[in-house]
Amino acid sequence: MDFKKLNKRKLIGRNISIVYRATKSMFEHTNRSLNFNVSMAELPILSFLIEREDKIVSQESITKALGIDKATTTRGIKKLCNSGYIVREKDKRDKRAYNISITKEGKALKMEIMKMMCKWTDIIYKDITKDEMDKLKEITDKMTNNIRLYKEKMRYED
């Protein structure tokens, strides 16, 4: 076991954790000040729907696109429905499936969420070059893919 390599990996993991926690904290502060009533866990679902604004998407497509499990998607959708930001309806062709669409209230959050995200990304990506960003994207894509492959493997071994 190469302990130097392990230590460096731990430091990278710690840095990723710091970025995540700071992002979560900033979002929660903004959320309280603007009364969004959207948690950090629900934000990716809402953002996904905002990007598709007037399209109806399946709950399954949200789960796959965001790489989250069905239970997490269901909880997030339920909370967003209760807040009035989205609507969840049974698919007319497949009674087991649900279609999700964003409401007028959900669309109204678009500009505030976009402003918040732009401001935060300007802060955390300050002094990072385009080449560094491209490399970081490449590395995090690999990490995400490794996680996806691991999860798939574990599902088959259960």
C-alpha positions in Angstrom: 0.0 0.0 0.0 1.4 3.4 -1.0 0.7 5.7 1.9 1.9 8.8 0.2 -0.6 8.2 -2.6 -3.3 7.4 -0.1 -2.6 10.6 1.8 -2.8 12.7 -1.4 -6.1 11.1 -2.2 -7.4 11.8 1.3 -6.5 15.5 0.8 -8.3 15.6 -2.6 -11.3 14.0 -0.9 -11.2 16.6 1.9 -11.0 19.4 -0.6 -14.0 18.1 -2.5 -15.8 17.8 0.8 -14.9 21.4 1.7 -16.3 22.7 -1.6 -19.5 20.7 -1.2 -20.1 21.9 2.4 -19.3 25.5 1.5 -21.7 25.3 -1.5 -24.4 23.7 0.7 -24.0 26.4 3.3 -24.1 29.2 0.8 -27.2 27.7 -0.9 -29.0 27.3 2.5 -28.2 30.9 3.4 -29.5 32.2 0.0 -32.5 29.8 0.4 -33.4 31.3 3.7 -33.0 34.9 2.6 -35.1 34.5 -0.5 -37.6 32.0 0.9 -37.0 29.4 -1.8 -38.0 26.5 0.3 -35.8 24.2 -1.8 -33.1 22.0 -0.2 -29.7 21.3 -1.6 -30.9 17.8 -2.4 -33.9 19.1 -4.4 -31.9 21.7 -6.3 -30.6 19.4 -9.0 -34.1 18.1 -9.8 -35.5 21.7 -9.9 -32.5 22.8 -12.1 -33.0 19.9 -14.4 -36.7 20.9 -14.9 -35.9 24.6 -15.2 -33.5 23.7 -18.1 -36.3 21.9 -19.8 -38.8 24.7 -18.9 -41.9 23.8 -20.9 -41.2 20.1 -21.4 -42.8 17.3 -19.5 -40.2 14.7 -18.4 -40.5 11.3 -16.9 -39.5 10.7 -13.3 -37.3 7.9 -14.6 -35.4 10.3 -16.9 -34.7 12.6 -14.0 -33.3 9.7 -12.0 -31.1 8.5 -14.9 -29.9 12.0 -15.9 -28.9 13.0 -12.4 -27.4 9.6 -11.4 -29.5 9.4 -8.2 -31.5 6.6 -6.9 -35.3 6.3 -7.4 -36.0 6.9 -3.7 -34.0 10.2 -3.7 -35.8 11.3 -6.8 -39.2 10.5 -5.4 -38.5 12.3 -2.1 -37.2 15.4 -3.9 -40.2 15.4 -6.3 -42.6 15.1 -3.4 -41.1 18.0 -1.6 -41.0 20.2 -4.7 -44.7 19.3 -5.4 -45.6 20.3 -1.8 -43.8 23.6 -2.3 -45.8 24.2 -5.5 -42.8 24.3 -7.8 -43.6 21.2 -9.9 -46.5 18.9 -10.8 -46.3 15.1 -10.8 -48.9 13.2 -12.8 -49.4 9.6 -13.8 -48.4 8.9 -17.4 -51.6 8.2 -19.5 -49.9 5.4 -21.4 -48.0 3.7 -18.6 -49.8 3.8 -15.3 -46.6 2.8 -13.4 -44.7 5.9 -14.7 -45.0 9.6 -13.7 -44.5 12.7 -15.7 -43.1 15.8 -14.1 -43.4 19.4 -15.2 -42.5 22.7 -13.7 -45.1 25.2 -12.5 -45.3 29.0 -13.0 -43.9 29.3 -9.4 -41.0 27.0 -10.3 -40.2 28.9 -13.4 -40.2 32.1 -11.3 -37.2 30.8 -9.4 -35.2 30.4 -12.5 -33.5 33.9 -12.5 -32.8 33.8 -8.8 -31.3 30.4 -8.9 -29.2 31.3 -12.0 -27.9 34.5 -10.3 -27.0 32.6 -7.2 -25.2 29.8 -9.2 -23.3 32.3 -11.3 -22.2 34.3 -8.3 -21.0 31.2 -6.5 -19.2 29.7 -9.5 -17.4 33.0 -10.0 -16.2 32.8 -6.4 -15.1 29.2 -6.5 -13.6 29.2 -10.0 -11.7 32.5 -9.5 -8.1 32.3 -10.9 -8.7 28.8 -12.5 -7.8 28.7 -16.1 -9.9 27.2 -18.9 -7.3 24.4 -19.3 -7.5 23.7 -15.5 -11.3 23.7 -15.8 -11.2 21.3 -18.7 -8.9 19.0 -16.7 -11.0 19.2 -13.6 -14.1 18.3 -15.6 -12.3 15.4 -17.2 -11.1 14.1 -13.8 -14.5 14.5 -12.1 -16.2 12.8 -15.0 -13.9 9.8 -14.5 -14.6 9.8 -10.8 -18.3 9.9 -11.4 -18.1 7.1 -14.0 -16.1 5.0 -11.5 -18.8 5.5 -8.9 -21.5 4.5 -11.4 -19.6 1.4 -12.4 -19.0 0.4 -8.8 -22.7 0.9 -8.0 -23.7 -1.2 -11.0 -21.3 -4.0 -9.9 -22.6 -3.9 -6.3 -26.2 -4.3 -7.5 -25.3 -7.4 -9.4 -23.4 -8.9 -6.4 -26.2 -8.4 -3.9 
